[in-house]
Amino acid sequence: MKTSIALCLCIFLLTLVGCDCAKEAKGYVFDEVTKQPLAGVTVDLYWPGHNDEVAHLQATTAEDGSFLFRHDYCADYMVIFYKPGYYHFTVDRKDQMDVYMRLEE
């Protein structure tokens, strides 16, 4: 019970401080033509790190085409989607995104 109260208090205080950035980047990846979900897409999230380094997270889409990143960084980031046989796709910061990938010709 004390833990729940403490957690609620922390969340309330964070909203007062004005943390206006999302702590997640999530979405779905689909085939552009069939509109079917794409599983096994490599999803890379990049953002500027400390000392001009680039920080990086990686995920793979699930059977339903979904992906989710949880992060603690409030800054612009870039998401790159890659699957062999498809053109890669790049998106600038969006906290919720649906992506349609096109087959290479």
URHU-V612339 format. One record per residue. N is the residue number from 1. OMEGA is omega in whole degrees, -180 to 180 (999 if undefined). Layout:
# URHU-V612339
<<N:OMEGA> <N:OMEGA>>
This chain:
# URHU-V612339
<<1:179> <2:179> <3:180> <4:179> <5:179> <6:179> <7:178> <8:179> <9:179> <10:179> <11:178> <12:180> <13:178> <14:178> <15:177> <16:-180> <17:176> <18:176> <19:-175> <20:179> <21:178> <22:179> <23:179> <24:166> <25:-175> <26:178> <27:-179> <28:177> <29:-177> <30:170> <31:-175> <32:-176> <33:-175> <34:-177> <35:178> <36:178> <37:178> <38:174> <39:175> <40:176> <41:175> <42:-179> <43:-179> <44:177> <45:-179> <46:172> <47:-180> <48:178> <49:178> <50:177> <51:177> <52:174> <53:178> <54:178> <55:-171> <56:170> <57:179> <58:176> <59:175> <60:-178> <61:179> <62:180> <63:180> <64:179> <65:-175> <66:172> <67:-180> <68:171> <69:169> <70:-176> <71:-179> <72:-172> <73:179> <74:179> <75:176> <76:176> <77:-179> <78:178> <79:179> <80:-179> <81:-179> <82:173> <83:179> <84:-179> <85:179> <86:171> <87:177> <88:-174> <89:-179> <90:180> <91:171> <92:-171> <93:169> <94:-177> <95:175> <96:-178> <97:169> <98:-173> <99:176> <100:-177> <101:-177> <102:176> <103:173> <104:180> <105:999>>
